[in-house]
Amino acid sequence: MSEKICLFVRFLKDPDSTERISGMKHGTVRSTAPRPLWVAAGFLALIGVAVALRRAVHVVPIVLHGYRPPALAANARLAQLNALDDIFAHHPVLTLIHIVPGMLFMILGPLQFSAAIRARYPRWHRWSGRVFVASGLVIGVSALVMSFGMPAIGGVNQAAATTLFGAFFLFALSKGLWHIRRSEITLHREWMIRAFSIGLAVATIRPIIGVFFATSSLSGLTPHEFFGIAFWIGFVLHLIAAETWIRSTAEARISATLSTIAP
């Protein structure tokens, strides 16, 4: 009994220590997200890669051959989309610096949080994790540069959202890196979930903007008015999803540990 009490005290002080103990006794304790979150994360990662590829196809010719003004659009809605593309066309190198590591981030992100991959291929997890973090740092810094150096369609409202959550994204990545260097696995995982969720938000923001575009004839909102709103909605939803992910898996980990020390 005294051994179990000591084990419970160790859990309160260091959740990672008892997670390792319960893993040795009952197999690996998997901190997996609920299936709907996994499906959503994978789907959004695909959207993110598709958006980045489309943007790359648009700006690479500009880097190679120079800028050309877009052709006149046939209708007002297409003109608005062309205006969005034209903003990135004026900053093609900065755009590529942002989206190329963005594709790596989207591809590696879901794999980093797979318990099966972590257990079977720990060395690959560590090396791909380094690429994931390095890509994230480039994304975060370039996003802040773009927030201040490029005009935002949504004006100050959009710039405020990208600046605030871009800074939080870099903070979360730094915290995740700090904790893994101190072998604090649980805290590392929680902060990396937050970073990945915020990075993934750009994929959710696209469909939200699409809804605003589709309903603009009814709402009367212009891109200048709804872009900022879409960014705030996307980032906040993803922050909520991250905390839900962390809470649900933490409860599973605690239950597994308590079952280990139960009489």
Secondary structure by P-SEA (a helix, b strand, c coil): caaaaaaaaaaaacaaaaaaaaaaacccccccccaaaaaaaaaaaaaaaaaaaaaaaacccccccccccccccccaaaaaaaaaaaaaaacaaaaaaccaaaaaaaaaccccccaaaaaacaaaaaaaaaaaaaaaaaaaaaaaaaaccccccccaaaaaaaaaaaaaaaaaaaaaaaaaaacaaaaaaaaaaaaaaaaaaaaaaaaaaaaaaaacccccccccccaaaaaaaaaaaaaaaaaaaaaaaaaaaaaaaaaaacc
